[in-house]
């Protein structure tokens, strides 16, 4: 007993200094995503719209070749929709500007897909994109899966038809006004100041006066 007590006394206590604590590597703990960022949309596809071709990506678990390129022709657009149906896709997010997305959007809607039109800047400005993504279409479904993409507003089909008609009417009126100005400018060198006499040279009175002048009328008093 005495020898054991002496041996214990000779052992030096281990002192934990501040330097030793700093040298200890922190233990990395695996963090799990919060419920808000859990997979909200499974089997989500992403499409990068182009003028001549569309790059499409689906989750790697849905197809051995998850990234494909389709031309913008009608036959290729139908093949694109068939491929998404084979991959059990339910929703599609497409990044596009201009009007190139309209034919594909209408086709996918008729096939029963939930289609979201996303601003490309919204996709590009999202942080955390892995360097392994060679195409923009690979990053779109990742953001769409966790619900980080907001769809652009698109009204109902009837409202779209009415809006297109109103825009076409406004363009026609603007174009008509641009064609009236050269007529007024052509009358000035001939010393025919009809715009100062009548408010609209394309009205009934203005057209009658112009037709009379073209017919050779030079004495309106008679």
Secondary structure, 3 states (H helix, E strand, C coil): CHHHHHHHHHCCCCCCCHHHHHHCCCCCCCCCCCHHHCCCCCCEEEEECCCCEEEEECCCCCCCCCEEEEECCHHHHHHHHHHHHHCCCCEEEEECCCCCCHHHHHHHHHCCCEEEEECHHHHHCCCCCCCCCCCHHHHHHHHHHCCCCCCCCCCCHHHHHHHHHHHHHHHHHHHHHHHHHHHHHHHHHCCCCHHHCCCCCCCHHHHHHHHHHHCCCCCCCC
